[in-house]
């Protein structure tokens, strides 16, 4: 079976782990997960090699504008909150919600 180094589904954004079976779609030249592959008539299986660690897919930036926290709905002033992006999903979090999320992520191994 052929291999791929693509680290996430190019349709829905789901992250892949090394060893996962994924699918190449010749029609649009994409690598997709098993759920997205259902929509296509012709797919070719691939094995993911050395996928990126999940924490390298994160992008964290400090907010330069005020916003409303996506976690709790509080108003956040510039410089206090964080904007966290993972693949195609972006959330804006106040410091309290950011700590809670990081605590939950550190407990799951």
DRENDO-1510 file (C-alpha; in Angstrom, 1 decimal, always signed):
<recs>
REC; n; res; u; v; w
REC; 1; UNK; +0.0; +0.0; +0.0 .
REC; 2; UNK; +1.3; +3.5; -0.8 .
REC; 3; UNK; +2.0; +6.0; +1.9 .
REC; 4; UNK; +1.2; +9.7; +2.5 .
REC; 5; UNK; +2.6; +12.4; +4.8 .
REC; 6; UNK; -0.5; +14.5; +4.7 .
REC; 7; UNK; -1.4; +15.2; +8.3 .
REC; 8; UNK; -5.1; +15.9; +8.1 .
REC; 9; UNK; -8.2; +15.3; +5.9 .
REC; 10; UNK; -8.2; +17.8; +3.0 .
REC; 11; UNK; -12.0; +17.9; +3.1 .
REC; 12; UNK; -13.1; +18.1; +6.7 .
REC; 13; UNK; -9.8; +18.8; +8.5 .
REC; 14; UNK; -9.7; +15.8; +10.8 .
REC; 15; UNK; -6.1; +15.2; +12.0 .
REC; 16; UNK; -4.5; +11.9; +11.1 .
REC; 17; UNK; -2.1; +9.8; +13.2 .
REC; 18; UNK; +0.8; +7.8; +11.9 .
REC; 19; UNK; -0.5; +4.4; +10.7 .
REC; 20; UNK; -4.0; +5.5; +9.9 .
REC; 21; UNK; -5.6; +4.3; +6.7 .
REC; 22; UNK; -6.7; +7.2; +4.6 .
REC; 23; UNK; -7.9; +7.6; +1.0 .
REC; 24; UNK; -6.5; +9.3; -2.1 .
REC; 25; UNK; -9.3; +10.8; -4.3 .
REC; 26; UNK; -7.9; +11.0; -7.9 .
REC; 27; UNK; -10.8; +13.2; -9.1 .
REC; 28; UNK; -9.6; +16.2; -7.0 .
REC; 29; UNK; -6.2; +15.0; -6.0 .
REC; 30; UNK; -6.9; +15.1; -2.2 .
REC; 31; UNK; -6.2; +12.8; +0.8 .
REC; 32; UNK; -9.4; +12.3; +2.8 .
REC; 33; UNK; -10.6; +10.4; +5.9 .
REC; 34; UNK; -12.8; +7.3; +5.7 .
REC; 35; UNK; -16.0; +9.4; +6.3 .
REC; 36; UNK; -15.2; +11.9; +3.5 .
REC; 37; UNK; -14.2; +9.0; +1.2 .
REC; 38; UNK; -17.8; +7.7; +1.2 .
REC; 39; UNK; -18.9; +10.5; -1.0 .
REC; 40; UNK; -16.5; +9.5; -3.8 .
REC; 41; UNK; -16.8; +6.6; -6.3 .
REC; 42; UNK; -13.1; +6.0; -6.9 .
REC; 43; UNK; -10.6; +6.2; -4.0 .
REC; 44; UNK; -7.2; +4.6; -3.4 .
REC; 45; UNK; -6.1; +3.6; +0.2 .
REC; 46; UNK; -3.0; +5.1; +1.7 .
REC; 47; UNK; -1.2; +4.7; +5.0 .
REC; 48; UNK; -0.2; +7.8; +6.9 .
REC; 49; UNK; +3.5; +8.0; +7.7 .
REC; 50; UNK; +4.9; +10.2; +10.5 .
REC; 51; UNK; +1.9; +12.5; +10.9 .
REC; 52; UNK; +2.6; +15.7; +12.8 .
REC; 53; UNK; +2.0; +15.8; +16.5 .
REC; 54; UNK; -1.3; +17.5; +17.4 .
REC; 55; UNK; +0.4; +20.4; +19.3 .
REC; 56; UNK; +2.4; +21.4; +16.2 .
REC; 57; UNK; -0.9; +22.0; +14.4 .
REC; 58; UNK; -2.0; +24.6; +16.9 .
REC; 59; UNK; -1.4; +28.3; +16.2 .
REC; 60; UNK; -1.9; +30.6; +19.2 .
REC; 61; UNK; -1.9; +34.4; +18.8 .
REC; 62; UNK; -2.6; +37.3; +21.2 .
REC; 63; UNK; -5.7; +39.3; +20.4 .
REC; 64; UNK; -5.0; +42.9; +19.2 .
REC; 65; UNK; -8.8; +43.7; +19.2 .
REC; 66; UNK; -11.5; +43.3; +21.8 .
REC; 67; UNK; -13.7; +40.2; +21.3 .
REC; 68; UNK; -16.3; +38.1; +23.1 .
REC; 69; UNK; -15.0; +34.8; +24.5 .
REC; 70; UNK; -16.3; +31.8; +22.6 .
REC; 71; UNK; -16.1; +29.8; +25.8 .
REC; 72; UNK; -18.1; +31.9; +28.3 .
REC; 73; UNK; -19.3; +34.9; +26.5 .
REC; 74; UNK; -17.4; +37.5; +28.5 .
REC; 75; UNK; -15.9; +40.7; +26.9 .
REC; 76; UNK; -12.1; +40.4; +26.5 .
REC; 77; UNK; -9.9; +43.5; +26.1 .
REC; 78; UNK; -7.0; +43.6; +23.6 .
REC; 79; UNK; -3.9; +41.8; +24.7 .
REC; 80; UNK; -5.6; +39.6; +27.4 .
REC; 81; UNK; -7.3; +36.9; +25.3 .
REC; 82; UNK; -5.8; +34.3; +22.9 .
REC; 83; UNK; -6.9; +33.2; +19.5 .
REC; 84; UNK; -6.3; +29.5; +19.0 .
REC; 85; UNK; -6.4; +28.0; +15.5 .
REC; 86; UNK; -6.4; +24.2; +14.8 .
REC; 87; UNK; -6.6; +23.4; +11.2 .
REC; 88; UNK; -9.7; +25.1; +9.9 .
REC; 89; UNK; -11.2; +25.9; +13.4 .
REC; 90; UNK; -10.5; +29.2; +15.3 .
REC; 91; UNK; -11.7; +30.0; +18.8 .
REC; 92; UNK; -11.3; +33.2; +20.8 .
REC; 93; UNK; -10.8; +32.5; +24.5 .
REC; 94; UNK; -10.5; +34.6; +27.7 .
REC; 95; UNK; -7.6; +33.7; +30.0 .
REC; 96; UNK; -9.9; +31.7; +32.3 .
REC; 97; UNK; -11.3; +29.5; +29.5 .
REC; 98; UNK; -7.9; +29.1; +28.0 .
REC; 99; UNK; -6.6; +27.7; +31.3 .
REC; 100; UNK; -9.6; +25.3; +31.6 .
REC; 101; UNK; -9.0; +24.0; +28.0 .
REC; 102; UNK; -5.3; +23.5; +28.6 .
REC; 103; UNK; -6.0; +21.7; +31.8 .
REC; 104; UNK; -8.4; +19.3; +30.1 .
REC; 105; UNK; -6.0; +18.7; +27.2 .
REC; 106; UNK; -3.1; +17.9; +29.6 .
REC; 107; UNK; -5.3; +15.3; +31.4 .
REC; 108; UNK; -6.0; +13.4; +28.2 .
REC; 109; UNK; -3.1; +11.2; +27.1 .
</recs>
